[in-house]
Amino acid sequence: MARLLLGILTLYLNDGRILEERKIYEQMTIEGAELGIQVIVFTPEDVSMHQAKVRAHYYDSTQKRWTRKWGPIPKYIFDRCRLQKSHRMKLLQSFKEQYPLINYLNKPIGHKWSVHQKLEEHHSIRPYLPHTIHFSDVSDIVRMLNLHKVIYLKPVNGTGGRGILRIEKSSNQMVYVEGRDHDRNIIPPRKMSISALSAFLQKWNVLNANFLVQQGIPLQLSNGRVHDYRVLVQKDGTGEWNVTGCAGRIGAKRSITANLHGGGSAVPMERLMRNFINNNVNLSAVKDEVNYVAIEIASYLDSYISALCELAIDIAIDREGQIWIIEINPKPAREVFKEIGNLEVYKTAIRRPLEYAKYQYLKREN
């Protein structure tokens, strides 16, 4: 049987053709070779449609350098394309339309609102979802603030904490607003009236965009910083879902989110739990419940998307041990495990998509 050729499909970060996650791809190439897999990296810009060939990036682990050469378009692809506001998204769409028979290990899961609606249909998952509505106008914010002291306004297609606002009720007609702008810069807290909030949101372009309003979970540590947890679930070499690992994240000073790309830091899960959750809560039982919820979400989403191999599930755990699902990311980074020093989990996180690709290949080609 021929050797599996696995393409990692990504997007250049800019017109200088800078590749994101090169260190990850280098490690995937090395791990792939051990599994008998040839790993190549390419973007839609590297494809010659009329020749049905791609000028891909190859990592030479012996020489420790990258080279480029022409070759066939892989039949198996691990999609690492993250959302961009650029012409490259159209090229990606054109590529997928041109080659519909490619076997993708993972496919998009949809935006935050559509995923939330889908999860609400599952009776076992619904209790873990914060109260969430689709934003139409400022009256939605007023209505949510009458139910919850703190709410979050999130773009349905946002990533990395961009464009998220935290709104806290101060009095009947006054609120505190803080967050991150669309370039991820921190917006310090400011007090304003509801009418001023309406004008503020108009400048924020909320009224012309797609946002959701979500119940805020109290997650401030004693030092004032927010925290959450990143759970990585992946399919293994038998096609089964597993929790690869979970790590805590602490946000940067004055940040309303805990994203590492927004200046946050990673800490071991148990340490963070012990520092925040009440002493009477059984932490071992909470961890078991986290694993259950993560597998349940991944299995459920996989059942209707039918092509997933990994998901990052960002969760909050309040002081009483209640688990809340904050966000689901289909293109998760792995650095959180490296940052806490768990190199075994970090290596597993890199290797599992390769093992799953080999499983798919052997199942289809035999």
Buried (B, 14 or more C-beta within 10 A) or exposed (E): EEEBBBBBBBBBBEEEEEBBBBEBBBBBBBBBBEBEBBBBBBBBBBBEEEEEBBBBBBBEEEEEEBEEEEBEBBBBBBBBBBBBEEEBBEBBEEBBEEBEEBBBBBBBBBBBBEBBEBBEEBEEBEEBBBEBBEBEEBEBBBEBBEEBEBBBBBBBBBBBBBBBBBBBBBEEEBBBBBBBEBEBEBBEEEEBEBEBBBEBBEEBEBBEBBBBBBBBBEBEEEEEBBBBBBBBBBBBBEEEBBBBBBBBBBBBEBBBBBBBEBBBBBBBBEEBBEEBBEEEBEBEEBBEBBBEBBBBBBBBBBEEBEEBBBBBBBBBBBEEBBBBBBBBBBBBBBBBBBBBEBEEBBBBBBBBBBBBBBBBBEEEEE
